[in-house]
Amino acid sequence: MLQGHYTEGTPMGKYGTGIGMTDVGAMMKAIEAMHSCRVEFRVQTAGKDVSGSMHIVCEASFDVLPGSDLPKLVGVEHTWPSSAARTFDGLCYNLLWQLDYAIQKAYEQMPLEEK
């Protein structure tokens, strides 16, 4: 680093740097409203070393009535770092798009006729 020259780091979710945590939060709320579910992320370290590798799970949980064909839980997962996204925030956003698609597929698996 040059003397007298300060280079600011890029904090998680900094405005104007592409996809950020604000975008992730807004997408979570949109999915929750659209599908009447609760969306959550679970992040775990992957492996026993300190390489920064993480396993990320994104799940939607539904309050279902007895006999409903809709599953109680729909989820997607991925490992960070990933070639699917340049940033952790971007990968979370990508997982939300995948989750929305997985929920759509769950709806398509439901029978159309009454029981």
trRosetta pair geometry for C-beta under 8 A, 3 or more apart (Angstrom, degrees):
i j d omega theta_ij theta_ji phi_ij phi_ji
1 5 6.4 -156 177 79 82 96
1 7 6.7 -134 -127 13 111 110
2 5 4.0 41 73 21 102 130
10 14 5.6 -122 -165 19 70 140
10 17 5.8 133 -154 -138 119 162
11 14 4.9 110 61 -57 78 105
12 20 7.6 129 158 -153 55 83
12 21 6.1 51 145 -31 95 123
12 88 6.9 -37 -124 66 108 120
12 89 6.4 149 -164 -52 80 113
13 20 3.8 99 -147 -177 58 99
13 21 3.3 -42 -92 14 135 98
13 22 6.1 121 -168 -12 111 75
13 24 7.8 -86 -102 18 110 113
13 89 5.8 148 -76 -94 67 144
14 17 4.8 51 80 1 96 131
14 20 6.4 -143 50 -112 31 133
15 20 6.6 -75 -88 -1 39 167
15 22 7.3 23 -91 8 81 144
17 20 6.5 90 59 -69 89 109
18 86 7.8 10 108 66 168 121
18 87 6.8 144 87 10 130 140
18 89 7.8 140 101 87 94 122
18 90 6.7 -15 133 -74 123 113
19 23 5.0 -104 -152 67 71 151
19 24 7.3 83 170 -48 99 83
19 85 7.9 -61 56 -155 143 123
19 87 6.7 -180 70 63 96 123
19 89 5.1 -180 116 122 89 103
19 90 4.5 117 61 -93 134 70
19 93 4.7 -93 -169 -5 143 157
20 23 5.4 109 55 8 58 99
20 24 7.3 -108 115 -2 38 92
20 89 5.3 -24 -133 -179 28 160
21 24 5.1 -47 -145 36 43 117
21 25 6.2 46 155 -21 69 102
21 89 5.6 -100 -56 -119 61 116
21 92 7.8 22 -108 70 65 150
22 25 5.8 -53 -149 37 29 111
22 26 6.4 29 152 -18 63 107
23 26 5.7 -55 -146 37 31 111
23 27 6.3 29 156 -17 65 107
23 89 7.3 87 55 166 107 113
23 93 5.8 0 116 -98 113 129
24 27 5.9 -59 -149 38 28 109
24 28 6.4 33 151 -23 64 105
24 89 6.0 -122 -36 -159 125 81
24 92 4.8 11 -121 113 134 123
24 93 5.4 -108 -88 -72 78 77
24 96 6.8 170 -144 -28 69 141
25 28 5.6 -50 -148 31 32 114
25 29 6.5 30 155 -16 64 104
26 29 5.8 -55 -151 37 32 110
26 30 6.4 35 150 -22 65 106
27 30 5.5 -50 -146 34 34 115
27 31 6.4 33 156 -17 66 103
27 93 6.2 112 14 -135 160 76
27 96 4.5 84 131 138 130 159
27 97 7.9 -52 -169 -53 142 67
28 31 6.0 -58 -152 37 29 107
28 32 6.3 29 152 -19 65 109
28 39 4.6 -155 -154 84 87 133
28 96 6.5 -101 -71 -116 62 132
29 32 5.6 -55 -145 38 32 114
29 33 6.2 28 157 -16 66 108
30 33 6.0 -58 -147 39 28 107
30 34 6.0 22 158 -16 65 114
31 34 5.8 -58 -138 42 28 108
31 35 5.9 -13 174 17 66 115
31 37 7.0 -45 138 62 87 109
31 39 5.3 66 86 -53 123 145
31 60 6.6 -110 146 -96 122 128
31 96 6.3 -141 -31 -167 143 98
31 99 6.6 27 -145 104 159 116
31 100 5.6 -121 -110 -84 112 94
31 103 7.4 146 -163 1 106 156
32 35 7.0 -77 -133 54 16 83
32 36 7.6 48 174 -117 53 12
32 37 5.8 -120 -126 73 57 61
32 38 6.2 33 -122 -108 110 32
32 39 5.4 -114 -62 0 93 101
32 60 7.9 -169 -90 -132 62 100
33 36 7.8 15 -167 -69 21 48
34 100 7.9 25 80 -131 142 106
35 60 6.5 4 99 -174 143 148
35 62 7.6 -82 145 -92 100 107
35 100 7.9 -163 -34 -126 135 70
35 103 5.4 -37 -117 174 155 153
36 62 7.2 64 103 -132 81 89
36 63 7.9 -80 144 39 99 91
37 60 4.2 38 138 -179 149 102
37 61 6.1 154 -169 69 94 36
37 62 4.9 -51 -107 -82 99 72
37 74 8.0 -40 -144 34 163 106
37 103 7.4 -133 0 -118 156 139
38 60 7.0 150 73 -155 41 56
38 61 5.0 -18 58 56 96 93
39 58 7.1 3 -171 -177 96 88
39 59 7.2 170 -147 89 53 43
39 60 5.2 -23 -93 -96 74 76
39 96 7.4 48 -174 -122 148 95
39 99 7.0 98 -132 137 116 157
40 58 7.6 -177 93 -148 37 51
40 59 5.9 -14 61 61 80 87
40 61 7.5 2 13 -2 107 107
41 56 6.4 -23 -164 -166 104 93
41 57 6.9 146 -159 80 52 54
41 58 5.4 -20 -101 -99 75 73
41 92 6.4 -22 -98 -136 150 110
41 95 7.7 93 -109 95 104 145
42 56 7.4 153 79 -157 51 45
42 57 4.4 -7 56 58 100 105
42 59 7.3 16 -1 4 107 112
43 54 5.4 1 -171 176 95 130
43 55 7.4 154 -155 79 47 50
43 56 5.3 -9 -104 -105 78 75
43 57 7.9 -160 -70 25 36 68
44 54 6.6 153 78 -161 37 77
44 55 4.8 -16 64 59 94 100
44 57 7.9 26 3 -2 102 103
45 53 7.2 80 -170 85 65 66
45 54 5.9 -60 -112 -107 37 71
45 55 7.6 25 105 14 13 85
46 53 4.2 -79 64 126 110 100
46 54 5.6 172 -7 -120 97 12
46 55 4.7 118 -75 -35 102 89
46 79 5.9 36 -61 -139 165 108
47 51 6.8 14 72 27 139 115
47 53 5.7 43 21 73 118 129
49 53 7.7 53 71 26 95 111
52 80 7.7 -80 142 119 82 93
52 81 7.1 34 112 -31 108 97
53 79 6.5 0 -171 180 94 106
53 80 6.8 167 -151 88 45 57
53 81 7.0 -78 -105 8 66 69
54 79 7.0 164 85 -158 43 60
54 80 4.5 -3 56 54 94 104
55 77 6.7 5 180 -175 87 116
55 78 8.0 174 -154 92 52 32
55 79 5.6 -30 -101 -103 60 76
55 80 7.9 -154 -68 20 17 76
56 77 6.4 166 88 -153 53 66
56 78 5.5 -13 61 63 101 76
56 79 7.2 165 16 -100 80 22
56 80 5.9 58 -20 -18 119 107
56 91 6.7 117 42 128 160 119
56 92 6.9 -113 -178 -90 150 73
56 95 6.4 -113 121 -61 120 160
57 75 5.9 2 -175 -175 95 128
57 76 7.6 163 -154 86 54 39
57 77 4.6 -21 -102 -99 67 101
58 75 6.5 160 84 -153 47 75
58 76 5.4 -11 61 62 97 85
58 77 7.1 176 19 -83 68 47
58 92 7.2 137 -79 -151 129 66
58 95 4.1 136 -3 145 147 122
58 96 6.4 -119 -179 -73 154 54
58 98 7.5 110 65 72 132 102
58 99 5.1 -97 119 -59 116 132
59 73 5.8 -15 -169 -164 119 98
59 74 6.9 153 -155 80 66 42
59 75 3.9 -25 -100 -95 83 105
59 76 8.0 179 -78 24 50 52
59 99 7.6 -169 -109 -127 14 126
60 73 7.3 154 80 -153 51 49
60 74 4.9 -8 56 59 100 93
60 75 7.2 -173 21 -76 61 57
60 99 5.9 129 -25 177 110 117
60 103 5.8 -1 51 -79 156 121
61 72 6.3 1 -154 158 78 74
61 73 5.3 -16 -105 -99 73 76
62 70 5.8 -71 109 133 161 120
62 71 7.1 109 35 94 125 51
62 72 5.7 -143 59 -145 81 38
62 73 7.4 -153 18 -65 80 33
62 74 7.6 43 -16 -2 111 97
64 68 4.0 -134 -177 62 108 146
64 70 5.3 -165 -108 77 127 98
64 71 7.7 -146 -37 130 155 13
64 72 5.6 -114 14 -89 122 71
65 68 4.9 110 59 -39 70 114
67 115 6.9 -137 175 54 118 161
69 109 7.5 -151 152 110 113 83
69 110 4.4 134 98 -130 126 86
69 111 6.2 162 -61 19 170 81
70 106 6.5 74 -145 146 70 113
70 107 7.3 5 -109 -94 99 60
70 110 6.2 -12 -68 -82 68 131
71 74 5.8 117 77 -62 121 80
71 106 5.7 -94 20 -149 106 131
74 99 6.9 123 116 -160 101 79
74 102 5.1 164 169 124 113 109
74 103 5.2 139 91 -86 161 68
74 106 5.2 -95 -93 -36 135 150
75 99 7.2 -25 -138 -116 33 98
75 102 7.3 -69 70 118 13 160
76 95 5.5 -179 94 -159 117 83
76 98 4.3 146 -163 117 173 118
76 99 5.1 -128 12 -74 118 70
76 102 5.5 -171 -54 -22 105 148
77 95 7.7 26 -110 -134 18 123
78 82 5.8 6 160 -84 119 154
78 84 6.7 -72 -157 37 149 148
78 91 6.3 -142 94 -177 140 112
78 94 7.6 7 -2 96 165 114
78 95 5.9 -133 10 -85 121 110
79 82 6.3 141 85 -74 60 101
80 88 5.9 40 -144 -114 151 85
80 91 5.7 162 -92 74 105 170
82 85 5.8 38 82 36 108 77
82 91 5.5 108 43 -109 130 130
84 91 6.2 92 87 -116 103 86
84 94 5.6 156 143 146 115 167
85 88 7.8 124 108 -94 124 11
85 90 3.5 178 -170 110 121 105
85 91 3.9 -161 49 -66 140 67
85 93 7.5 138 -117 52 148 91
85 94 5.2 -144 -54 -13 126 138
86 90 5.8 44 48 37 66 157
87 90 4.3 99 56 3 83 105
87 91 7.1 -146 95 -6 47 82
88 91 5.7 -53 -151 33 34 111
88 92 6.6 36 150 -19 65 102
89 92 5.7 -53 -152 34 33 112
89 93 6.4 33 150 -18 65 105
90 93 5.6 -52 -148 37 33 113
90 94 6.3 38 151 -22 65 105
91 94 5.4 -50 -146 36 34 116
91 95 6.4 38 152 -22 65 102
92 95 5.6 -52 -151 34 32 113
92 96 6.8 36 149 -23 62 100
93 96 5.6 -50 -155 28 35 114
93 97 7.0 35 148 -16 64 99
94 97 5.8 -52 -156 33 36 111
94 98 6.5 35 147 -16 66 106
95 98 5.4 -53 -148 40 37 114
95 99 6.1 44 150 -26 67 102
96 99 5.4 -47 -144 33 33 115
96 100 6.5 38 154 -21 63 100
97 100 5.8 -49 -150 32 32 113
97 101 6.6 31 151 -15 62 106
98 101 5.6 -57 -152 38 34 113
98 102 6.3 35 150 -21 67 106
99 102 5.5 -53 -145 36 33 112
99 103 6.4 36 154 -20 65 102
100 103 5.8 -51 -150 33 30 112
100 104 6.6 35 149 -20 62 104
101 104 5.5 -51 -152 34 34 116
101 105 6.5 35 150 -19 65 103
102 105 5.6 -51 -149 35 34 113
102 106 6.5 40 149 -23 64 101
103 106 5.5 -50 -151 31 35 114
103 107 6.6 38 150 -19 64 101
104 107 5.7 -53 -154 33 33 112
104 108 6.5 33 149 -20 64 106
105 108 5.5 -52 -148 35 36 115
105 109 6.6 39 152 -24 65 103
106 109 5.8 -54 -153 30 33 113
106 110 7.4 45 147 -34 60 95
107 110 5.8 -45 -164 10 39 116
111 115 7.8 97 79 -66 133 84
